[in-house]
Amino acid sequence: MNRAVLVVISFLAGLLLIPVVAFLYLTYGKPPVATTDAPFPFEAKIVKVPLRARIKSEMPASAPIAINEEVLTHGAEIYQRECAFCHGYPGKPSATGKTMYPSTPQLWAKHKNGVVGVSDDPVGETYWRVKNGIRLTGMPAYQKILSENDMWQVSLLLSAADKPLPAAASAFLKP
């Protein structure tokens, strides 16, 4: 056999070997499937890059409703009912959210850069996340659970997490 044929056969065998090894690893190995497992190398990067691109291309530019006391209060009521279990309350992070993988962002806590929750994100980005959810994180899509108005109200509430809230809204945000 000549050398070129051996190279081609070796190349094709290598191509076939990759999916076989991957299948065997996933079937008989111990890939990280538990929330307590260490992630795959580059797992967070692989997921974040397309997620950010998709949100950026699909998020609404602005909210169709104005932010006011009624909107913030109703948003706080929705947050208490639908979100607080995983994302916590002001001054009280969620114990459950910390045990999820990836860990759930605590939306009333300050980040390392001093920003509270997602208050520095465009409100359309928060709305997109509420509406569509995020695969493989535990964040459900609320588009069939909440109305458009409800999703905007909770998104506007979270955009104001770094500001003083009306007393009626704050009352819903106590554990």
C-alpha positions in Angstrom: 0.0 0.0 0.0 1.3 3.4 -0.8 1.8 6.1 1.8 -1.1 8.4 0.6 -3.6 5.6 1.0 -2.4 4.9 4.5 -2.8 8.6 5.4 -6.3 8.7 4.1 -7.3 5.5 5.9 -5.7 6.8 9.1 -7.6 10.1 8.8 -10.9 8.4 8.2 -10.3 6.0 11.1 -9.6 9.0 13.3 -12.8 10.7 12.2 -14.8 7.6 13.1 -13.0 7.1 16.4 -13.9 10.6 17.7 -17.7 10.0 17.8 -17.3 6.5 19.1 -15.1 7.6 22.0 -17.5 10.5 22.7 -20.5 8.0 22.7 -18.6 5.6 25.0 -17.7 8.4 27.4 -21.2 9.7 27.6 -22.7 6.2 28.0 -20.2 4.6 30.4 -18.1 7.5 31.7 -19.1 10.0 34.3 -19.8 13.2 32.5 -20.7 16.2 34.8 -24.4 16.0 35.0 -25.0 16.8 38.7 -25.1 20.4 39.9 -22.2 19.6 42.3 -19.9 18.3 39.5 -17.1 20.4 38.1 -18.0 21.9 34.7 -16.5 20.8 31.4 -13.6 23.0 30.4 -14.9 26.1 28.7 -18.5 25.1 29.4 -19.5 28.6 30.6 -17.9 30.3 27.6 -19.5 28.0 25.1 -23.0 28.7 26.5 -22.6 32.5 27.2 -21.3 33.5 23.8 -24.4 32.4 21.8 -26.8 33.3 24.6 -25.5 36.9 24.6 -25.6 37.1 20.8 -29.2 35.8 20.7 -30.4 38.1 23.4 -28.7 41.1 21.7 -30.4 40.3 18.4 -33.9 39.7 19.8 -34.4 41.9 22.8 -36.8 44.7 22.6 -35.2 48.2 22.5 -37.4 49.6 25.2 -40.4 48.8 27.4 -43.9 49.5 26.0 -45.1 50.7 29.5 -43.8 53.5 31.7 -42.2 52.7 35.1 -44.3 54.1 37.9 -45.4 53.1 41.5 -48.2 50.8 40.2 -45.9 49.0 37.8 -43.2 48.5 40.4 -45.8 47.2 43.0 -47.3 44.7 40.6 -43.8 43.7 39.4 -42.9 43.1 43.1 -46.0 40.9 43.6 -45.1 38.8 40.5 -41.5 38.6 41.7 -42.5 37.4 45.1 -44.7 34.7 43.6 -42.6 33.6 40.6 -38.9 34.6 41.2 -37.9 35.0 44.8 -37.6 31.3 45.6 -34.5 31.1 43.3 -33.4 34.7 43.1 -33.8 35.8 46.7 -35.1 39.0 48.4 -33.4 42.2 49.3 -31.0 41.4 52.1 -31.9 37.6 52.0 -30.3 35.5 49.2 -32.0 32.3 48.2 -30.5 29.2 49.7 -31.9 27.2 46.8 -30.4 29.5 44.1 -26.9 29.0 45.5 -27.2 25.2 45.1 -28.2 25.3 41.4 -25.8 24.9 38.5 -25.0 27.4 37.3 -25.8 29.2 40.6 -28.8 31.5 40.2 -28.0 35.2 40.2 -29.3 36.9 43.4 -31.2 39.8 41.9 -31.1 42.0 45.0 -27.4 41.5 45.9 -24.5 43.8 44.8 -22.0 42.3 42.3 -18.3 42.7 42.6 -18.6 45.9 40.5 -21.2 47.4 43.0 -24.2 46.9 40.7 -27.4 45.5 42.2 -28.7 42.4 40.4 -29.5 43.2 36.7 -30.2 46.9 37.2 -27.3 47.7 34.8 -28.7 45.5 32.0 -31.1 47.0 29.4 -34.7 46.3 30.5 -35.3 44.5 27.2 -32.5 42.0 28.0 -34.2 41.2 31.3 -37.5 40.9 29.6 -36.1 38.5 27.0 -34.7 36.3 29.8 -38.1 36.3 31.6 -40.0 35.6 28.5 -37.8 32.9 26.9 -35.9 31.4 29.9 -32.4 30.0 29.6 -31.7 26.4 28.7 -29.7 24.2 31.1 -30.0 26.7 34.0 -33.4 26.1 35.6 -34.7 29.5 34.4 -38.1 28.7 32.9 -39.7 30.6 30.1 -42.7 32.6 31.4 -44.3 33.5 28.1 -47.1 30.9 28.7 -47.4 31.7 32.4 -47.4 35.5 32.6 -48.9 38.1 30.4 -46.8 40.4 28.3 -47.6 43.2 30.8 -46.7 41.1 33.8 -43.3 40.2 32.2 -42.6 43.8 31.5 -43.6 44.8 35.0 -41.2 42.4 36.7 -38.5 43.4 34.3 -39.0 47.0 35.1 -38.9 46.2 38.8 -35.5 44.5 38.4 -34.2 47.4 36.4 -34.9 49.6 39.4 -33.4 47.2 42.0 -30.6 49.7 42.8 -33.1 52.5 43.6 -35.5 53.1 46.5 -38.8 51.4 45.8 -42.3 52.5 46.8 -43.5 51.2 50.2 -46.2 49.0 48.5 -43.6 47.3 46.3 -41.1 46.9 49.2 -43.8 45.1 51.2 -43.9 42.3 48.6 -40.1 42.0 48.8 -39.9 40.8 52.3 -39.2 37.1 52.9 
